[in-house]
Amino acid sequence: MAEETSRRHEDATHLVDIAIDRDSQASIGRQLYFALRTAIVSGRMPAGARLPSTRAAARLWGVSRGVVVEAYDTLLSENYVVGHHGSGTFVSADVPGRSERARRTAPADSTATSDISRAARSVIGNPSLEPQPQVPFATGRAEPDDRTRAVLKRIGHRHLEAFHDHYRDPQGEERLRGEVIRYLAAARGVRCDPDRVFITSGSQQAIDLAIRTLINPGDTVAIEDPSYPPARLALTAGGARLIPIAVDGQGIDVDLLADRPENVRAVYVTPSHQYPTGAILSMARRLALVDWAAAREAWILEDDYDSEFRYDDRPLAALQGVDEHDRVIYFGTFSKALLPGFRLGYLVVPAELVPAVRAMRVLLDRFPAPFHQLVVADFLGEGHFSSHLRRLREAYRGSRDMLVALLREQFADVPEIGIEVPMQGVHLFARLPSGSDDVAVARAARRSGVTVLPVSPMHLAPVAGHGLLLGFSALHHQEAAPSVRRLAQAVLQEHRRL
């Protein structure tokens, strides 16, 4: 009888008709997730039905294993399915809102979601857009020291009148734009003037502004593979057709990009600290990339990710600084270098684009709130930022070294697990053995109270090697050691399965 029940539950998954639309703006992973969720909520996949293994599902539905893992992980996080180690993934006995939810949240091609845009359907519910819990190894933690907090508090009192103000310049406060340019010229080799700078609500709004200004639905945009998920999702929501370009130890492979026959409108890169691998784009490739953009009349979207945190040498100049053709759109943020709550970033554009970006900015939120801008302008202008960064680098270097030592100690007997020491940034990359399921490891780690990011879902093209991202900013010794032990249990459990 038990055997018959198991067979019935296994067979139930084959009743699910998965129709993948390769031309849809929604990612394949989202389409698969929606189809499975609808089958569960409608009862076509009853409680206890076993989903096929990720490998079997990839063959069954004609998609990559990483796509299946992404869909399964989302279902798991929303309690539509449960995982039992060693036996598989099963439809939950307590499906959220089995009847009402089915009417409100059906798949992307159903009438239930026809009232929202393709852009919204392409990103709704994506876990990459949710804030990470502030627990060990989260990559978004920031911790200014007491000296910095005291200075910011003192400066803040000067500008309380900013709450009783008038409409401001859509590009941001002129004082802050001037200080940003002085900082970027000295630290990153950026060449421009304040009239070409836009103060934004972090780097995410900066890339959104660039997309709104430059990208039409259907345009082809090249992107690093793997890549920063929120940037990829923003491009998808903007209607771009993405083509992945592989990344190696020298960053994005420009030769592969140049060989593409498509009319590429733009390319998104993180040259100073590639997300997630940490690779730094070599100078030879930087020059080749700007020459390619000039020859193709394409735009380069340069996300200067984590450029402030270089531990053992001076970083290469920003791509924008070596561009003689005005094809680079440059953006960055103060979120990790100062405070995420300030929501301050910057966008630097060629002069010819200023009127268009300015118009689009007014449509978004008219102008950035002045209070935080004035505080940061004084913080930079009075010289506090450079000393703050020096202290922060030293603290993060210590956290990095502590985490690397703890990880190498825990995994000393498993040489297949590679712990790469980052020369820049606030996270490290841990390479898992071939065949590992990094999503399953991340899920198990989350259950034990730590947060790591699986790298396989950050790829567009099929990927063989998997790994994890671990943040080390604001990581303290008293939490690091026990957290590494809990993470090691999750990783070694997966390793024993191989």
C-alpha positions in Angstrom: 0.0 0.0 0.0 2.8 2.4 1.0 4.5 1.5 -2.3 1.4 2.3 -4.3 1.0 5.6 -2.5 4.5 6.6 -3.2 4.1 5.7 -6.9 0.9 7.7 -7.1 2.6 10.7 -5.5 5.5 10.4 -7.9 3.2 10.1 -10.9 1.3 13.2 -9.8 4.2 15.4 -10.9 3.8 14.2 -14.5 0.2 15.6 -14.6 1.8 19.1 -14.4 1.9 20.5 -17.9 4.9 22.9 -17.9 4.8 25.3 -20.9 8.0 27.4 -21.1 7.7 30.5 -23.2 11.2 31.3 -24.4 10.1 34.7 -25.7 8.5 35.8 -22.4 9.9 38.6 -20.4 9.5 36.4 -17.3 12.5 34.3 -16.5 12.3 30.5 -17.1 12.7 30.0 -13.4 9.7 32.3 -12.6 7.6 30.5 -15.2 8.4 27.1 -13.8 7.7 28.4 -10.2 4.3 29.8 -11.2 3.3 26.6 -13.1 4.2 24.4 -10.1 2.6 26.8 -7.6 -0.7 26.8 -9.6 -0.7 23.0 -9.8 -0.2 22.8 -6.0 -2.8 25.4 -5.1 -5.4 24.0 -7.6 -4.9 20.5 -6.1 -3.6 18.9 -9.2 -0.5 18.1 -7.1 -2.0 17.0 -3.8 -0.5 17.2 -0.3 2.4 14.7 -0.1 3.0 14.5 -3.8 6.7 14.2 -4.4 8.4 16.6 -6.9 11.0 15.0 -9.2 14.6 15.5 -8.2 16.2 18.6 -9.7 18.1 16.5 -12.3 15.0 14.5 -13.3 12.9 17.7 -13.4 15.5 19.4 -15.7 15.2 16.5 -18.1 11.4 16.3 -17.8 10.7 19.9 -18.4 13.6 20.7 -20.7 15.3 23.4 -18.5 18.6 23.6 -16.7 19.0 22.2 -13.2 19.8 25.7 -11.9 16.4 26.9 -13.1 14.6 24.0 -11.3 16.6 24.7 -8.1 15.5 28.4 -8.2 11.9 27.4 -8.6 12.0 24.7 -5.9 13.8 27.1 -3.5 11.1 29.8 -4.0 8.3 27.2 -3.4 10.1 26.0 -0.3 10.6 29.5 1.1 6.8 30.2 0.7 5.9 26.8 2.3 4.3 25.3 -0.7 6.7 22.4 -0.5 8.8 20.8 2.2 12.1 19.1 2.0 13.1 15.8 3.6 16.8 15.1 3.6 17.5 11.9 1.7 14.0 11.4 0.4 13.1 14.4 -1.7 10.8 17.4 -1.9 7.0 17.1 -1.2 3.9 19.2 -1.6 3.2 20.7 1.8 0.1 19.4 3.8 -0.7 23.0 4.7 -0.6 24.9 1.4 -1.1 28.7 2.0 -4.6 29.8 0.8 -5.2 26.8 -1.5 -8.4 28.2 -2.9 -8.4 32.0 -2.5 -4.7 32.3 -3.2 -5.2 30.4 -6.4 -7.5 33.1 -7.7 -5.2 35.9 -6.6 -1.8 34.6 -7.5 -2.0 32.4 -10.6 0.9 32.0 -13.1 2.2 34.7 -15.3 0.2 33.8 -18.4 -3.2 33.5 -16.6 -6.0 36.0 -16.4 -5.4 36.4 -12.7 -2.1 38.3 -13.4 -3.2 39.9 -16.6 -3.9 43.1 -14.7 -0.2 43.7 -13.9 2.5 44.6 -16.3 5.1 42.2 -17.8 7.7 44.0 -15.9 6.0 43.3 -12.6 5.4 39.7 -13.5 9.1 39.3 -14.3 10.2 40.2 -10.8 7.3 39.6 -8.4 8.3 37.4 -5.6 11.9 37.0 -6.5 13.9 36.3 -3.3 16.9 38.4 -4.6 14.7 41.5 -4.0 13.9 40.8 -0.4 16.2 42.2 2.4 18.5 39.8 3.9 18.1 39.1 7.7 20.8 40.8 9.6 22.5 37.6 10.8 26.0 36.3 10.3 27.3 36.2 6.7 24.6 38.4 5.3 26.2 40.5 2.6 24.4 43.8 3.4 25.5 44.5 6.9 27.2 47.8 7.7 28.7 49.0 11.0 30.2 52.5 11.2 32.2 52.9 14.4 31.2 55.2 17.3 33.4 58.1 16.0 31.6 58.1 12.7 28.2 57.9 14.3 29.1 60.9 16.6 30.2 63.0 13.6 27.1 62.2 11.6 24.9 63.0 14.5 26.6 66.4 15.0 26.4 67.3 11.4 22.8 66.2 11.2 21.8 68.8 13.8 23.0 71.6 11.5 20.6 70.6 8.8 17.3 70.1 10.6 15.9 73.0 8.6 16.0 70.8 5.5 12.7 69.4 6.7 11.1 72.8 6.1 12.2 73.4 2.5 11.2 73.9 -1.1 11.5 71.9 -4.3 15.1 71.2 -5.2 17.3 70.4 -8.2 16.4 67.0 -9.8 20.1 66.1 -10.0 20.6 66.6 -6.3 22.3 69.1 -4.1 25.1 71.0 -5.9 27.3 70.8 -2.8 27.1 67.0 -2.6 27.6 66.6 -6.3 30.8 68.7 -6.1 32.1 66.6 -3.2 31.2 63.4 -4.9 33.2 64.4 -8.0 36.2 65.4 -5.9 36.1 62.1 -4.1 35.6 60.0 -7.3 38.4 61.9 -9.1 40.9 61.3 -6.3 39.9 57.7 -5.4 38.6 56.3 -8.7 40.1 58.4 -11.5 36.6 59.5 -12.6 36.6 62.4 -15.0 33.6 64.7 -15.1 32.0 67.8 -13.6 29.1 68.2 -11.1 26.7 69.0 -14.0 26.9 65.4 -15.2 26.2 63.9 -11.7 22.8 62.7 -10.4 22.3 61.9 -6.8 20.1 58.8 -6.5 18.5 56.6 -3.9 21.3 54.0 -4.0 22.8 52.3 -7.0 19.6 50.5 -7.8 17.8 53.7 -8.7 20.9 54.7 -10.7 20.7 51.6 -12.9 16.9 52.1 -13.2 17.5 55.6 -14.4 20.0 54.4 -17.0 17.7 51.7 -18.2 14.7 54.1 -18.5 16.8 56.5 -20.5 18.7 54.2 -22.8 17.0 50.8 -23.2 13.9 50.1 -25.2 11.8 46.9 -24.8 13.4 44.2 -26.9 16.9 45.8 -27.0 19.7 43.3 -26.5 21.9 43.9 -23.4 25.0 41.8 -22.5 25.5 41.0 -18.9 28.2 39.3 -16.9 27.6 35.6 -16.1 27.2 35.2 -13.2 25.9 38.6 -12.3 24.3 40.8 -9.6 20.7 39.6 -9.4 18.9 43.0 -8.8 20.7 44.5 -11.8 19.7 41.6 -14.0 16.1 41.8 -12.8 16.0 45.6 -13.4 17.1 45.0 -17.0 14.6 42.2 -17.4 11.8 44.4 -16.0 12.9 47.1 -18.5 12.2 44.8 -21.4 15.9 44.0 -22.3 16.8 40.7 -23.9 19.8 39.5 -22.0 22.7 37.6 -23.3 25.2 36.2 -20.8 28.9 36.7 -21.2 31.2 34.4 -19.2 33.4 35.7 -16.5 36.9 34.3 -15.6 39.8 35.4 -13.4 40.2 38.6 -15.4 36.6 39.6 -15.4 34.1 39.6 -18.3 35.5 37.9 -21.4 35.5 40.8 -23.9 36.5 38.5 -26.8 33.3 36.5 -26.3 31.3 39.8 -26.2 33.0 41.0 -29.4 32.1 37.7 -31.2 28.4 38.1 -30.5 26.6 38.9 -33.8 23.7 40.7 -32.1 23.2 44.4 -32.1 24.1 44.9 -28.4 22.7 48.1 -27.0 24.6 48.0 -23.7 26.7 45.8 -21.5 26.4 45.7 -17.6 29.7 45.2 -15.8 31.2 45.3 -12.3 34.9 45.8 -13.3 36.4 46.8 -10.0 35.0 43.8 -8.0 33.0 41.4 -10.1 29.8 40.3 -8.4 29.8 37.5 -7.2 33.2 36.1 -8.2 35.4 39.0 -7.0 37.4 39.1 -10.2 39.0 42.4 -11.2 38.7 43.4 -14.9 42.3 43.6 -16.3 43.5 46.8 -17.9 43.8 45.1 -21.3 40.2 44.1 -21.1 39.1 47.5 -19.9 40.7 49.1 -22.9 39.2 46.5 -25.2 35.8 47.0 -23.7 35.7 50.8 -24.2 37.0 50.3 -27.8 34.3 47.7 -28.5 31.6 50.1 -27.1 32.9 52.9 -29.3 33.0 50.7 -32.4 29.5 49.3 -31.8 28.0 52.6 -30.5 27.0 50.7 -27.4 26.8 51.8 -23.8 28.7 50.4 -20.9 26.8 50.4 -17.6 29.7 50.4 -15.0 28.6 49.4 -11.5 31.6 50.3 -9.3 30.6 47.7 -6.8 32.5 47.7 -3.5 35.3 49.8 -5.0 36.0 51.5 -1.6 37.2 48.3 0.1 40.6 47.4 -1.5 42.8 45.7 1.2 46.3 45.0 -0.3 46.8 47.4 -3.1 45.3 50.4 -4.9 42.5 49.5 -7.2 42.6 50.1 -10.9 41.0 53.3 -12.0 37.3 53.2 -12.9 36.4 52.2 -16.4 34.9 55.7 -16.8 38.3 57.2 -16.3 39.9 55.4 -19.2 37.0 55.9 -21.6 37.9 58.5 -24.3 34.7 57.9 -26.2 32.0 58.9 -23.6 30.3 55.5 -23.7 30.4 54.7 -20.0 27.5 55.3 -17.6 29.0 55.1 -14.1 27.2 54.6 -10.8 28.0 53.7 -7.2 26.6 54.0 -3.7 27.4 55.1 -0.1 25.3 52.2 1.3 28.1 49.9 2.3 30.7 52.6 2.8 28.6 54.7 5.1 25.0 53.7 6.0 22.4 51.8 3.9 19.6 53.9 5.6 20.9 57.1 3.9 19.9 55.6 0.5 22.4 57.7 -1.3 24.1 56.8 -4.6 25.3 58.6 -7.7 25.1 58.4 -11.4 27.7 59.9 -13.8 26.6 60.3 -17.4 28.1 61.8 -20.6 27.0 65.4 -21.2 24.8 64.5 -24.1 22.6 62.3 -21.9 22.0 64.9 -19.1 18.8 66.4 -20.4 17.2 63.0 -21.0 18.3 61.5 -17.6 17.2 64.7 -15.9 13.7 64.4 -17.4 13.4 60.8 -16.4 14.5 61.6 -12.9 11.7 64.1 -12.5 9.2 61.4 -13.4 10.6 59.1 -10.8 10.6 61.2 -7.6 11.3 64.8 -8.8 14.4 65.3 -6.6 16.2 63.4 -3.9 15.5 64.3 -0.2 17.9 67.0 0.8 18.6 66.2 4.5 20.9 63.2 4.0 22.5 64.8 1.0 23.5 67.9 3.1 24.8 65.7 5.9 27.0 63.6 3.6 28.2 66.7 1.7 29.6 68.0 5.0 30.9 64.6 6.0 32.9 64.5 2.8 33.9 68.1 2.6 35.3 68.2 6.2 37.5 65.2 5.5 35.7 62.7 7.7 35.0 60.2 4.9 38.7 59.3 4.2 39.5 58.6 7.8 36.2 56.7 8.3 37.1 54.5 5.3 40.6 53.8 6.7 39.1 52.6 10.0 36.4 50.6 8.2 38.9 48.9 5.9 41.0 47.8 8.8 38.0 46.4 10.7 36.8 44.6 7.6 40.3 43.2 6.9 40.3 41.7 10.4 36.9 40.2 9.9 37.9 38.8 6.5 41.1 37.2 7.9 39.2 35.8 10.9 36.5 34.2 8.7 39.0 32.7 6.3 40.9 31.1 9.1 37.7 29.7 10.7 36.5 28.3 7.4 39.8 26.7 6.5 40.0 25.1 9.9 36.5 23.7 9.6 37.1 22.4 6.1 40.6 21.2 6.5 39.7 17.6 5.7 37.6 18.6 2.6 40.1 20.1 0.0 37.4 20.2 -2.7 35.9 23.1 -0.8 37.8 26.2 -2.0 38.0 29.3 0.2 39.1 32.3 -1.8 40.6 35.3 0.0 39.1 38.4 -1.5 41.5 41.3 -2.1 38.5 43.7 -2.3 34.9 44.0 -1.2 33.0 42.7 1.9 32.1 39.1 0.9 34.1 36.0 0.0 33.4 33.2 -2.4 33.4 29.6 -1.2 33.6 27.1 -4.0 31.7 23.8 -3.4 32.7 20.4 -4.7 31.5 19.4 -8.2 27.8 18.3 -8.1 27.0 20.1 -4.9 23.6 21.8 -4.6 24.4 25.3 -3.3 20.8 26.3 -3.0 20.1 23.3 -0.7 23.2 24.2 1.4 21.9 27.8 1.7 18.5 26.6 2.7 19.9 24.4 5.4 22.2 27.2 6.7 19.2 29.5 6.9 17.4 27.0 9.0 20.4 27.0 11.4 20.4 30.8 11.7 23.0 32.0 9.2 22.6 33.5 5.8 24.7 32.6 2.7 23.9 33.3 -0.9 24.0 30.4 -3.5 25.8 31.4 -6.6 24.2 29.1 -9.1 20.9 31.1 -9.4 23.1 34.1 -10.4 24.0 32.5 -13.7 21.9 32.8 -16.8 23.8 30.1 -18.8 23.9 26.5 -17.4 26.6 26.2 -14.8 28.7 23.2 -13.6 30.4 24.7 -10.5 28.4 25.9 -7.5 29.4 28.1 -4.5 28.3 30.4 -1.7 28.8 34.0 -0.9 29.6 34.9 2.7 29.6 38.5 3.9 32.1 39.5 6.6 31.3 43.1 7.2 30.1 43.8 10.8 31.1 40.2 11.7 32.3 39.7 15.3 34.3 36.9 16.7 31.8 35.9 19.3 29.2 35.1 16.5 31.7 34.0 13.8 33.0 30.8 15.3 29.7 29.2 16.2 28.2 30.4 12.9 31.0 28.8 10.9 30.4 25.5 12.7 26.7 25.6 11.9 27.4 26.4 8.2 30.0 23.6 8.1 27.3 21.1 9.2 25.1 22.2 6.3 28.0 22.0 3.8 29.3 18.7 5.0 25.9 17.2 5.0 25.6 18.1 1.3 29.1 16.8 0.7 28.3 13.4 2.2 25.4 13.1 -0.2 27.6 13.3 -3.2 
